Amino acid sequence: MRKLRGNVFIDFLKDNLIALIFFVVIAVVFVVGVNSASGSSAEEELRVAEQSVRRAMISCYAVEGFYPASYEYLRDNYNVKIDEDKYIVDYEVFATNIMPQITIIEVKQ
């Protein structure tokens, strides 16, 4: 006796249900892992940017005897490279002998 076309699909699903469930679980785990990794890499990039500004600022103080008056001074004289399309550098100076406050903010696009 010949099976109906609709029953063939249902039989296929029944026969391969465990494989399909396994595939879906693996796909979900993969997507969650990729999202987690991209979030971690963005946080690391922000941390490295802040650390490079801080190191240049300390180098300036050690070499010249004062903290730079602006972020632009660090960028021009101490080769600090930050993607300024992606980040905003907030550099607040209180006095030349007190370490400035640095805040690097990611620009949401």
CYANA upper distance limits for C-alpha pairs under 8 A (distance plus 0.5 A):
  3 LYS  CA      7 ASN  CA      6.97
  3 LYS  CA      8 VAL  CA      7.45
  4 LEU  CA      8 VAL  CA      7.27
  5 ARG  CA      9 PHE  CA      7.58
  6 GLY  CA     10 ILE  CA      7.17
  7 ASN  CA     11 ASP  CA      6.48
  8 VAL  CA     12 PHE  CA      6.59
  9 PHE  CA     13 LEU  CA      6.78
 10 ILE  CA     14 LYS  CA      6.70
 11 ASP  CA     15 ASP  CA      6.59
 12 PHE  CA     16 ASN  CA      6.64
 13 LEU  CA     17 LEU  CA      5.96
 16 ASN  CA     20 LEU  CA      6.69
 17 LEU  CA     21 ILE  CA      6.65
 18 ILE  CA     22 PHE  CA      6.57
 19 ALA  CA     23 PHE  CA      6.63
 20 LEU  CA     24 VAL  CA      6.76
 21 ILE  CA     25 VAL  CA      6.71
 22 PHE  CA     26 ILE  CA      6.70
 23 PHE  CA     27 ALA  CA      6.63
 24 VAL  CA     28 VAL  CA      6.70
 25 VAL  CA     29 VAL  CA      6.71
 26 ILE  CA     30 PHE  CA      6.63
 27 ALA  CA     31 VAL  CA      6.77
 28 VAL  CA     32 VAL  CA      6.68
 29 VAL  CA     33 GLY  CA      6.58
 30 PHE  CA     34 VAL  CA      6.72
 31 VAL  CA     35 ASN  CA      6.77
 32 VAL  CA     36 SER  CA      6.66
 33 GLY  CA     37 ALA  CA      6.63
 34 VAL  CA     38 SER  CA      6.72
 35 ASN  CA     39 GLY  CA      6.81
 36 SER  CA     40 SER  CA      6.78
 37 ALA  CA     41 SER  CA      6.67
 38 SER  CA     42 ALA  CA      6.80
 39 GLY  CA     43 GLU  CA      6.90
 40 SER  CA     44 GLU  CA      6.67
 41 SER  CA     45 GLU  CA      6.61
 42 ALA  CA     46 LEU  CA      6.81
 43 GLU  CA     47 ARG  CA      6.73
 44 GLU  CA     48 VAL  CA      6.64
 45 GLU  CA     49 ALA  CA      6.71
 46 LEU  CA     50 GLU  CA      6.83
 46 LEU  CA    104 ILE  CA      7.77
 46 LEU  CA    106 GLU  CA      8.12
 47 ARG  CA     51 GLN  CA      6.60
 48 VAL  CA     52 SER  CA      6.60
 49 ALA  CA     53 VAL  CA      7.00
 49 ALA  CA     82 ILE  CA      6.75
 49 ALA  CA    104 ILE  CA      8.15
 50 GLU  CA     54 ARG  CA      6.73
 50 GLU  CA    102 ILE  CA      7.89
 50 GLU  CA    103 THR  CA      7.91
 50 GLU  CA    104 ILE  CA      6.81
 51 GLN  CA     55 ARG  CA      6.60
 52 SER  CA     56 ALA  CA      6.69
 52 SER  CA     80 VAL  CA      7.18
 53 VAL  CA     57 MET  CA      6.59
 53 VAL  CA     74 LEU  CA      8.06
 53 VAL  CA     80 VAL  CA      6.97
 53 VAL  CA    102 ILE  CA      8.45
 54 ARG  CA     58 ILE  CA      6.75
 54 ARG  CA    102 ILE  CA      8.14
 55 ARG  CA     59 SER  CA      6.58
 56 ALA  CA     60 CYS  CA      6.59
 56 ALA  CA     74 LEU  CA      7.04
 56 ALA  CA     78 TYR  CA      6.56
 56 ALA  CA     80 VAL  CA      7.49
 57 MET  CA     61 TYR  CA      6.87
 57 MET  CA     67 TYR  CA      6.72
 57 MET  CA     68 PRO  CA      7.18
 57 MET  CA     74 LEU  CA      7.38
 58 ILE  CA     62 ALA  CA      6.69
 58 ILE  CA     67 TYR  CA      7.82
 59 SER  CA     63 VAL  CA      6.56
 60 CYS  CA     64 GLU  CA      6.09
 60 CYS  CA     65 GLY  CA      7.70
 60 CYS  CA     66 PHE  CA      7.35
 60 CYS  CA     67 TYR  CA      6.70
 60 CYS  CA     68 PRO  CA      7.28
 60 CYS  CA     74 LEU  CA      8.40
 60 CYS  CA     78 TYR  CA      8.18
 61 TYR  CA     65 GLY  CA      5.22
 61 TYR  CA     66 PHE  CA      5.07
 61 TYR  CA     67 TYR  CA      5.42
 61 TYR  CA     68 PRO  CA      8.01
 62 ALA  CA     66 PHE  CA      8.15
 66 PHE  CA     96 THR  CA      5.73
 66 PHE  CA     97 ASN  CA      6.16
 67 TYR  CA     96 THR  CA      5.57
 67 TYR  CA     97 ASN  CA      6.77
 67 TYR  CA     98 ILE  CA      7.71
 67 TYR  CA     99 MET  CA      6.99
 67 TYR  CA    100 PRO  CA      7.87
 68 PRO  CA     73 TYR  CA      6.89
 68 PRO  CA     74 LEU  CA      7.29
 68 PRO  CA     96 THR  CA      7.51
 69 ALA  CA     73 TYR  CA      7.55
 69 ALA  CA     93 VAL  CA      7.00
 69 ALA  CA     96 THR  CA      7.59
 70 SER  CA     74 LEU  CA      7.45
 70 SER  CA     91 TYR  CA      7.10
 70 SER  CA     92 GLU  CA      8.45
 70 SER  CA     93 VAL  CA      8.10
 71 TYR  CA     75 ARG  CA      6.71
 71 TYR  CA     89 VAL  CA      7.99
 71 TYR  CA     91 TYR  CA      6.59
 72 GLU  CA     76 ASP  CA      6.52
 73 TYR  CA     77 ASN  CA      6.37
 73 TYR  CA     78 TYR  CA      8.20
 74 LEU  CA     78 TYR  CA      5.54
 74 LEU  CA     79 ASN  CA      7.41
 74 LEU  CA     80 VAL  CA      6.77
 75 ARG  CA     79 ASN  CA      5.81
 75 ARG  CA     80 VAL  CA      5.08
 75 ARG  CA     81 LYS  CA      7.13
 76 ASP  CA     80 VAL  CA      7.98
 82 ILE  CA     87 TYR  CA      7.83
 83 ASP  CA     87 TYR  CA      6.60
 84 GLU  CA     88 ILE  CA      6.65
 84 GLU  CA     89 VAL  CA      8.41
 85 ASP  CA    107 VAL  CA      8.02
 86 LYS  CA    106 GLU  CA      6.43
 86 LYS  CA    107 VAL  CA      5.82
 86 LYS  CA    108 LYS  CA      8.30
 87 TYR  CA    104 ILE  CA      6.89
 87 TYR  CA    105 ILE  CA      5.96
 87 TYR  CA    106 GLU  CA      4.99
 87 TYR  CA    107 VAL  CA      5.90
 88 ILE  CA    104 ILE  CA      6.14
 88 ILE  CA    105 ILE  CA      5.63
 88 ILE  CA    106 GLU  CA      6.89
 88 ILE  CA    107 VAL  CA      7.26
 89 VAL  CA    102 ILE  CA      7.67
 89 VAL  CA    103 THR  CA      6.50
 89 VAL  CA    104 ILE  CA      5.11
 89 VAL  CA    105 ILE  CA      7.03
 90 ASP  CA    101 GLN  CA      8.39
 90 ASP  CA    102 ILE  CA      6.29
 90 ASP  CA    103 THR  CA      5.47
 90 ASP  CA    104 ILE  CA      6.56
 90 ASP  CA    105 ILE  CA      8.27
 91 TYR  CA    100 PRO  CA      7.13
 91 TYR  CA    101 GLN  CA      6.39
 91 TYR  CA    102 ILE  CA      5.40
 91 TYR  CA    103 THR  CA      7.11
 92 GLU  CA    100 PRO  CA      5.94
 92 GLU  CA    101 GLN  CA      5.62
 92 GLU  CA    102 ILE  CA      7.11
 93 VAL  CA     98 ILE  CA      8.35
 93 VAL  CA     99 MET  CA      7.97
 93 VAL  CA    100 PRO  CA      5.13
 93 VAL  CA    101 GLN  CA      7.20
 94 PHE  CA     98 ILE  CA      7.12
 94 PHE  CA     99 MET  CA      8.40
 94 PHE  CA    100 PRO  CA      6.95
 95 ALA  CA     99 MET  CA      8.30
 95 ALA  CA    100 PRO  CA      8.27
